[in-house]
Amino acid sequence: MELKHTLQLTQKPTLIMTQRLQQALKLLQVPTLELQQILKLELLQNPLLEEVDEEEEVQEEPASEEETSTAEEPEPVDNEEQLEWAEYYQDGYEASPGRPDNSADLPERVPVTVPTLHEHLQGQLRMSTDDPELTQIGEFLIGSIDDRGFLMITVEEVVTLIGKPVERVEEAVKLVQSFEPPGIGARDLRECLLIQLERKEMGDSLAARMIRDHFDSLKDRKFAEITKKMHVPITQVQAAGDIISKLNPKPGLLVSHEEPRYVVPDLVVDKVEDKYVVFLNDRHVPRLRINPSYRDMLRGDRSRKDKTREYIIGKLNSAKWLIQTIEQRRKTMVKVMKCIVDSQEEFFDRGIAFLKPLTLQQVANQIGMHESTVSRVTNNKYVQTPRGVYELKFFFSSKLQTDAGEEMSAKSAKDIISVLVEAEDRSDPLSDQRIADILKDRGLRIARRTVAKYREQLKLLPARYRKRH
């Protein structure tokens, strides 16, 4: 058999993600706050783009359907005849250096700095002692505390590393453990809980004795076993367990240097008379248009091909495409949300028990788009409704079959399980099998292991941990 090299030409269709198509998909996926930052950056980079003031925006006419019906990449502009400037700037507007600025002078916001856990502890150390040696050991110990608030080094290791006496290291450990929040500087969970009880002047209480002597049984909530060993009524053991459950197992997380994340809804659903209306919550997103002052630069000799003219034409194409893409994004988001509202109208009227099973593919088929487009629209976005603020992914869930042949959302089943557990007799809590039997009596076919999975997702304890005496 002879081996030789050959060259062959083949043709096959391939999907190429152009840079502008990738940007369009990114703009569709990002939430409103991130979009606001992207557009502000575009305003700085593209001189042809400018932001429309609120007063001017009211006077402007809405763009036609032909202008905003597509977010495809625009064709290159070769001459001035193809530049439809009137579609992108306000009639009669002329840029003027002396144009008055009506914006109010707002005070500059001063960023608030939140101290870290280590800074919080070091501040208390400096206020607690003026002993240089004790301060040195304390700073070393504080540097060995993790985010949970636990000391991740032993006394022997500290003595070896810094060469200080054991007595001084033990003294520094006690000093650090006296800081706020209570329980900080503990070497394990048992010591952390005991420190918190001592700060409450409960160092000799039943709860403290349970932690010191029967910690393993306490973790498994084996109250009957603790009762036999300590010869104490089980009601008292249970009451002590309730006290322990209110202690903080990770006190270091109380001093977090992370700023809170606020949810800003991207869409709003409001009920007007008997109908639900959907609109975008994008009043803080800049409204863009093309600055008409650059049209005079293109009115010269059309045959001239200088760098300035080519630069303006390139920026014009970019600005024109961006405006179209933003408008298409708005239409797509509203269209997807309207479809969700139409499919889940009973939920908005009556609550989560009436949430219907819904998939991305079903929405995509109804609005005539691809499933990946719907996924990008619903990713990391929130909607404000008369029933609260929800993530758009909340309205999508798998389906469960009922004896009547109807379909029920998995989230509705979780809600039923949560209601059953909340209303149960705590002296005889419902097991997963009993919950499955109750749901079967109501016509919902669901297995015990599925109930256990939903219960864990709801962060509900098993029946033996929920039992009360």
Secondary structure, 3 states (H helix, E strand, C coil): CCCCCCCCCCCCCCCCCCHHHHHHHHHHHCCHHHHHHHHHHHHHHCCCEEECCHHHHHHCCCCCHHHHCCCCCCCCCCCHHHCCHHHCCCCCCCCCCCCCCCCCCCCCCCCCCCCCHHHHHHHHHHHHCCCHHHHHHHHHHHHCECCCCEECCCHHHHHHHHCCCHHHHHHHHHHHHCCCCCCCCECCHHHHHHHHHHHCCCCCCHHHHHHHHCHHHHHCCCHHHHHHHHCCCHHHHHHHHHHHHCCCCCHHHHCCCCCCCCCCCCEEEEEECCEEEEEECCCCCCCEEECHHHHHHHCCCCCCCCHHHHHHHHHHHHHHHHHHHHHHHHHHHHHHHHHHHHHCHHHHHHCHHHCCCECHHHHHHHHCCCHHHHHHHHCCCEEEECCEEEEHHHHCECEEEECCCCEEEHHHHHHHHHHHHHCCCCCCCCCHHHHHHHHHHCCECCCHHHHHHHHHHCCCCCHHHHCCC
